[in-house]
Amino acid sequence: MDDPYHNNVNQQMTEGGQYTYTQDGGGQDGYPYQTNYPQQDEDAASDATEGADEDDQMYEGEYQGIPHPDEIKEARRAARLEAKRKARLAAQYEEEEEENLPEQYETIMEDCGHGRFQWTLFFVLGLALMADGVDGFVVGFVMPSAEKDMCISNADKGLLGLLVYVSMMVGALVWGSLCDKMGRRKCLIYVLTIDLVFSFLSCFAQGYGFFLFLRFCSGFGIGGSIPIVYTYFTEFLQMDKRGEHLSWLCMFWMLGGLYASFTAWGIIPHYGWGFTIGTQFQMHSWRLFMFVCLFPALAALIGIVFMPESPRFLLENARHDEAWMILRQVHDTNWKAKGEPERVFTITNIKTPQTQEDEFIEIQSDTGTAFQRWTVRKMTLLQQVMANVMSLSAPELRLQGLFLLIVWFCMAFSYHGLGVWFPDMIKYMQYEEYESKVRVFHRERVERFHFNFSLVNQVHREGEYIHDKFANIEIKSVKFEESLFENCYFEDIKSTNTFFENCTIKNTVFYNTDLWQEKFKNCRMENTTFLHPKKGCHLNFQEENDIVIYLVSFLGSLAVLPGNIISALFMDKIGRIRIIGGSMLASSACTFLLLLSFSQGAVICWQCLFYAVSVAAWNGLEVISVELYPSSKRYGLSLAL
């Protein structure tokens, strides 16, 4: 409300710093209690004081209890000064809290100790990391069977591998950002649930497009687990135990690779374990393998439901009471397990930063319709996440973030690139060895002969086959070039990598075979009949499920074990940077020696050694990425990953 006395009273400051008050239109005489006030106009005097002596003139509101304008202005001035003083103190207090919270939190974690609670959380989060490791191997193991089962071309096969990694990268960025606003535990539950749902549905997808979409969604979910897991576990660890225990946690990614390799080795070759419903729905063993790979994520989801939220996250968001209760739970759990239940949690005062902005947003979100409240909350969350992302470009974080991105990119490129290359290289060497043993038949003439044995790794050029019968046999890696088939009969034929090129086929019947038009290149057919053809793609488990491929992946995952042990034991003793530098130098030497390897045994040996030494650099990068970023911006680790 406007001040009724403010319209005709002006405030001025003299040279001495004193304030004087004048009234518009006043004369030379002042009020009896304020000598520097000018005389009041006659028409401004009230009837109550009219005729009174000027020396005895008094303030007209004195008898009514109305404050004088001087008192009102003085009170307002004092209120403004007090508000400014409190604002400065609040800003100084908040700055001190931001500086003191990490030190205070470290003291609290030392008081809580390291024991049963951290080890329980270690195994639960390890299962989540194991689920991520399993997902990294699933596509590679099922691809040889899936590409035959769903008719996937080489280009589409490469697209599947690309989209899976892209989805994991996007998931790491999105979920890593959200966990700084929504909480570590809540986001980890979300990502594991998304991975479980879409991975389960992908087990039954019959079309390649639908399968590709479901694997993309699954990768989007599980991709967020790595940055959340490391950040979550770090905030329950003391500084002097962080490097060692994060390195031990990395071993679960290796266990995921061992689990995937072992189950693929034991399940996929047993194609009789599958079943078929009609002609449209087929559940082969490679789909059963994908279903079994869901178990680590399911176990992690069940375990994380019983774990508390990160108290460091709660303190950063001014949720003091919840954080105190969780810290007390950690303290009591650890010391009771150590046989000291009488120890009391002595922390009673935890300083937390003020969140006036969040309170203002919460007030806004409690007004309006339900849709408006939902919109305010979601838009506010999006703005906070984007602001947090942009804060990574701050001068104090920009340089170290750029270096981390470069190192992470180089490590991921070499590790995953060689991981994809190793199995293909083994298969290529096997193919070269197989090609060297091919048998060539030139201008052979076979007449009235019954082929009741398999044809394997052969080339027939300019041959003639008259009145011959091919029944209940397998034709594998066989090529017929410029040959003649006349009055022949093919029945119940299973073929793999078999083609007819520039051949002439006359009066021939193909009954219940998988020989279709795509396998006849530039062939001339006369009076040829195809009865009950097996169209589409068909699995050949004897060819596609080479045990050597699973053995190579199993040995590569097992080779990570010594690297994990060494990095865990020496991470805090010789430092993160030395671990990273030495590991990358040794792994680059292994990569160079691969150029000199021309046998399967040598490639497998250098592969295992490369995995063993490079994993130490991974562990060091994961630890240093968590430690370099403040708690409110630790999703920067997700960007690097």
Helices and strands as residue ranges (DSSP letters): E 9-13, E 19-23, G 42-44, G 47-49, G 54-56, G 62-64, H 69-112, H 116-149, H 154-182, H 184-202, H 208-222, H 225-234, H 239-249, H 251-267, G 271-273, E 275-277, E 281-283, H 285-292, H 295-305, H 311-316, H 320-337, H 356-365, H 370-390, G 391-393, H 395-435, E 439-442, E 445-447, E 450-451, E 455-461, E 464-466, E 469-481, E 484-486, E 489-496, E 499-501, E 504-506, E 509-511, G 517-519, E 520-521, E 524-526, E 529-531, H 541-544, H 547-558, H 560-574, H 576-594, H 600-628, G 631-633, H 636-640
